[in-house]
Amino acid sequence: MAGGRAPRPEAGSASDLTDADVGALAGLEAGMLLVFAADGALLWANDAARSGIGAPGSSGGETERAVPAVALDDLDVPGADEPVGPGVGVAEDESLARRLGALASGTGTGWHLGKVRRLDGTIARWSWSAWRTGDGSAAVWAEDATAWWQEWSVQQARAVALEMAVERSDSAISVKDAAGRLVLANRRYLDLIGSTAGGPGEGGLSSLEREVLVGGASIGVDEVVGDPGGERTLHTVRFPLRDDGGNVVHVATLATDVTERAVVVRALAERERLYDALVRASPDVVALVDAAGNVTEMSDASFSVLGFDRPVTMPELWARVEVEDRDHLERWLRRVVVGDELAPCRYRSRHLDATTLVFEAAGRPVVGDDGGPAGAVVVIRDITATVGAEVELTRAAALAEEASRAKDELLSRMSTEMRLPIDDVLALVELLRTQELGEDQREALEHIARAGRHLRDLIDEVLEVARTETRDLELVLEALPVVAIVDDAASLARPLADQRNVRLIVSRRRADGDGDGDGEAQADLWVLADRQRLLQVLLNLLSNAVKYNHPGGTVRVSVSATADQVRVAVVDTGVGIAPEHLGRLFEPFDRLGAEHSGIEGTGVGLTLTRNLVERMGGSIEVASAVGTGSVFVIRLRRASTPVPAGDQARIASPGAAPLRILHVEDDAASGELVRQLLARRGGVELVQVGDGESALSTARAKRPDLVLLDLGLPDVTGDTVLAQLRADPVTAGIPVVVVSADATDAQRQRLAAAGAAAYLTKPLAVGEVLAVVDAVVTAAESD
């Protein structure tokens, strides 16, 4: 029996064993036989048992009955018998010592699996059985199950790990046998596909599962299934499971919910289809540019706009670009890729019919996964017709300007030629008044004088309107106290009001719009205006309100303010204006029938008033009702309190170093205006440039005390120049005042956040420019 599994002896007495039996047992290689005395001492052990507990073997092939200094307690591991699962073939039990202590004479213990402590302290696992003899000793028959136990433990661990992986998987997992019975299904599978009603054992085989069982190959597909939450898209993989002989006995299914991914893929496909349709339908050219600035792909419109009836290569398209424009276009493309904010690029290209086309390109950079530039998308539009219209518009504007100059010269000549004889007539009237004349003669003479004065006033007002319309009228905009000017206008109009028995009232409202009342509530309200022209506007409105009122009527002037505007309203209780006549109110020479009322007037006063208000950056509105009266409202830009004269004198004091100001403006007229405004201040060294690149290089070279920056530049935006000035350590500390026609609060806040020290709105006002310049410089000196 050497090398085989040892026989398991039945319970009996050790004294029944013959010497031959003992010798045979001692020679067994696989089985371990041990005999313990009643007190637990090890009386006898065969060689296999001696090896199993780590004791020396017998010498000379003789059976040794005594084992020195080995007792049951030395081998015992209390409470260490292993609980084993079904199919192992052994029962759960307690420790070796407790089980032996519980044995009655002549009875056995059955088979157990437990731990044994070897003499060297290591632990082994034995499968053992024991019985007690008549003299109180106990015999133990054992086999070393350590290797088996280790293999079984690994298998159990693998089984547990597999079970956990299957149950916790986000994918649905199932296994069916050849009959279609569901032998394994995790919770995810039951939630997505199956049902807990039938449980494993029911299900049947789908056509794909039968194909896997028959063919033995895996199959992966996307499937749409319905569940209580709606349709779901599953990516399923079905694969065979084989037995030891290689036969397919089960089919396993692994299903992953890809509903969200499928939705995204469909959306991306739809978006790509839509974009492709838009690009194909667009008359504009869409081009893709790589990270190096090279055009790699263009839409079909790229060859059709040049007259081709077939797709052409990139070299063919590039060859049609005018040689003089290629370098400029290449530089622009490279700058678009790196994210520079650029104005659209214009370039010329030749059509197949030899005509020259003008194109305008606008681009946006594309950022790669690493956050760096990956290229750009460029849209190119044929603007040949637009450029032609611009040329025609420029020509028309030049002709209109020439006509306007001719008109001005005519009006000037007419004023001179007409005023001289009228002045002569009026002088003769005065001369005739010194003579003795009859009543009829004096009345006729008065008519002549009145007509002459009216004609002279009419000529003066016509010239004034012409000057405001052609911008020849010089206005000096500065911060003015609006209440003081309203009071001056009311004082000048009051004699006329008293003469016609009209009550003239000036009321004031606080800046926040709360309350009425006289006094100093608005002494700090300032507007940007020309003093003489604002007084002229107010006096004209008050005069009309008085003249077209009725005896006992009222004219009320009110002043109110918001955060950025001052509102002056003139309200009368006069005859009013019919709604159908309001559209003609500001037409020159149209008095709306008042020429038959006996009230003096030329019909150009309101035209001049509107022109003056708009020249000062304001607006005028009117509302009226026949028999009730009219309301004229002018709105002017609110100004901050001017810098005290002492502070200005300190900044521009004689002998001080001149204030160096860099003005960035491409419009010559605006540049000349700023030059004249700063010349009034004195102590200023002004440097003027017309584009963003020059502004940056000049700022680095000259280090000005202040930069006046216009936003609309020909090469780059003013925003870009501001950002680069702030980013350069050489220019970061230079105050920058932005100049723009955009007066919105959002624009002001955006540029303030970008680092602008102040914001000026066109048209520029003398007082505001000087106040802002001095305030910014003062703040910079105090830092």
ABEGO torsion letter per residue (X at the ends): XBGBBBBBBBBBBAAABBAAAAAAAAABAABBBBBBBAAGBBABBBAAAAAAAGBBBBBGGBBBABBBGBBAAAABBBGABBBBBBGAGBBBBBBAAAAAAABBBGBBAEBBBBBBBBAAGBBBBBBBBBBBBAAGBBBBBBBBAAAAAAAAAAAAAAAAAAAAAAAABABBBBBBBAAGBBABBBAAAAAAABBAAAEBGBGEBBAAAAAAAAAGBBBBBBBBBBBAAEBBBBBBBBBBBBBAAGBBABBBBBBBBAAAAAAAAAAAAAAAAAAAAAAAABABBBBBBBAAGBBABBBAAAAAAAGBABBBBAAAAAAABBAAAAAAAAAAAAAAAAGBBBBBBBBBBBBAAGBBBBBBBBBBBBBBAAGBBAEBBBBBBBAAAAAAAAAAAAAAAAAAAAAAAAAAAAAAAAAAAAAAAAAAAAAAAAAAAABBBBAAAAAAAAAAAAAAAAAAAAAAAAAAAAAAAAGABBBBBBBBBAAAAAAAAAAAAAAAAAAAGBBBBBBBBBAAGBEBEBEAAAAABBBBBBAAAAAAAAAAAAAAAAAABBBGBBBBBBBBBBAABBBBBBBBABAEBBAAAAAAAABBGBAGGAAAAGBBEAGAAAAAAAAAAAAAGBBBBBBBBBGAEBBBBBBBBBBBBBBBAAAAAAAABBGBBBBBBBBBBABAAAAAAAAAAAAAAEGBBBBBBABAAAAAAAAAAAGBABBBBBABBAABBAAAAAAAAAABAAAAABBBBBBBABABAAAAAAAAAAGBABBBBOBBBAAAAAAAAAAAAAAAAAX
